[in-house]
């Protein structure tokens, strides 16, 4: 959807491009970006679905927008997307994808109605002292100096922020504010991350400054985002004949590089371990997802810690090989070379003990079993050595989830620091130990049986 002066152009249908019936599309990566490319090729590009092939290394589509019932681990989601009114491209696409829940409605219709009837906001943003209200009280806490530093970043040119860390732009007065706590936990920012990236985020989300303290700006799906968003897309694409090839790891792309153009000439891959590929001509289009937040991610369980896998990393290695062919293909190591300062960890906890939801309700001030908004966004534990945040969305979070269970998602920014109850870094902890740390910070009495038998995690 393109906005210029109003919505004059927003809903006009594109004309069929000349020669599109002779073209084919190869999409590398089955995450949201790859699936979206296929949708727009069909809807706006008038390409037949049978001429689109999607190559995905894993066994399912969705990338980081996953969600599954994993044996011995329970319900597992690796991450969570926070959406708002101004995700123009996303909402434009989902107005064309039928809902799997509501007849004669789109995914956008379904999500709009859910959030209209049950608007998102939280009643407690942060805790201290084992589940007590941290009393952020919707305030930013920005002193004059911190406000000036924030405005300086906002008004700076991109060049002025390039190659700078956030802590090279702001002083300690800023880092002590509620604003920074809201910001860093919502967007997973560290003080040593890119100042330019933070500036771009400020520009992207400045319209939500009013709803930032209580997260009333956010929109969430009825169920997990895999079932509510990815599955409807995959269903629609399959109905249109798109070819999905799983177990295909794209290893390199060959190019014919000329002064005025760069044309992909071959995609090389390993399909279930066997080398292969396809030669490309002028009528072949290639769309690639290069680099991935969840590339090389590892899953622990209730009794096993997740392992840090430092390589090889297929999505990043693909980008590195492509980037080596021409400088204009980017610099992947700017983003993926410092694992120690970019790693993070999440955990999904499924409650099996009826006592635990009572503590969730005490903090969120909402019934977790109501089917409506619970936490309204992440709850940050301000005095957590891990800087832990946790989230409970509308329950059940999975369609087949038993009605007496609650699924909570936990993540921390300082995964290499010892915890407050569990004296180990989060990255060395089993799911049970992460659960113990979470329960401790919610004020649940120290009881090994609750964390051992009252939850499962992955």
RAGIDA-V895316 format. One record per backbone hydrogen bond with DSSP energy under -1.0 kcal/mol. NH is the residue of the N-H (numbers start at 1). CO is the residue of the C=O. If there is no record, write none. Layout:
BEGIN
NH_CO / NH_CO
END
This chain:
BEGIN
20_17 / 22_19 / 23_20 / 24_283 / 25_51 / 26_285 / 27_53 / 28_287 / 29_55 / 35_31 / 36_32 / 37_33 / 38_34 / 39_35 / 40_36 / 41_37 / 42_38 / 43_39 / 44_40 / 45_40 / 47_41 / 51_48 / 52_49 / 53_25 / 54_243 / 55_27 / 56_245 / 62_30 / 65_62 / 66_64 / 68_76 / 70_74 / 73_70 / 74_70 / 76_68 / 83_219 / 91_87 / 92_88 / 93_89 / 94_90 / 95_91 / 96_93 / 99_105 / 105_102 / 107_97 / 108_94 / 110_106 / 111_107 / 112_108 / 113_109 / 114_110 / 115_111 / 116_112 / 117_113 / 118_114 / 122_214 / 127_380 / 128_132 / 132_128 / 134_126 / 139_136 / 147_143 / 148_144 / 149_145 / 150_146 / 151_147 / 152_148 / 153_149 / 154_150 / 155_151 / 162_158 / 164_161 / 166_193 / 167_191 / 168_165 / 169_166 / 170_166 / 174_171 / 175_171 / 176_172 / 177_174 / 179_140 / 181_177 / 182_178 / 183_179 / 184_180 / 185_181 / 186_182 / 187_183 / 188_184 / 189_184 / 193_190 / 195_164 / 198_194 / 199_195 / 200_196 / 201_197 / 202_198 / 203_199 / 204_200 / 205_201 / 208_205 / 209_206 / 218_215 / 219_83 / 224_397 / 228_224 / 229_225 / 230_225 / 231_226 / 233_229 / 234_230 / 235_231 / 236_232 / 237_233 / 238_234 / 239_235 / 240_236 / 241_238 / 242_237 / 243_52 / 245_54 / 247_58 / 248_56 / 249_270 / 251_268 / 252_268 / 254_266 / 256_263 / 258_261 / 263_256 / 265_254 / 266_254 / 267_278 / 268_252 / 269_276 / 270_249 / 271_274 / 272_247 / 274_271 / 276_269 / 278_267 / 280_265 / 284_281 / 285_24 / 287_26 / 289_28 / 297_294 / 301_304 / 317_313 / 318_314 / 319_315 / 320_316 / 321_317 / 322_318 / 323_319 / 324_320 / 325_322 / 329_326 / 330_327 / 334_331 / 335_332 / 336_332 / 337_333 / 342_339 / 343_339 / 347_410 / 349_408 / 350_456 / 351_406 / 352_454 / 353_454 / 356_353 / 359_356 / 360_356 / 361_357 / 362_358 / 363_359 / 364_360 / 365_361 / 370_367 / 375_392 / 379_390 / 380_125 / 381_388 / 382_127 / 382_380 / 384_381 / 389_411 / 390_379 / 391_409 / 401_398 / 405_402 / 408_349 / 409_391 / 410_347 / 411_389 / 412_345 / 413_386 / 414_386 / 417_414 / 419_422 / 419_424 / 424_422 / 427_415 / 428_425 / 429_426 / 431_301 / 432_302 / 434_430 / 435_431 / 436_432 / 437_433 / 438_434 / 439_435 / 440_436 / 441_437 / 442_438 / 443_440 / 444_439 / 451_447 / 452_448 / 453_449 / 454_450 / 456_350 / 458_348
END
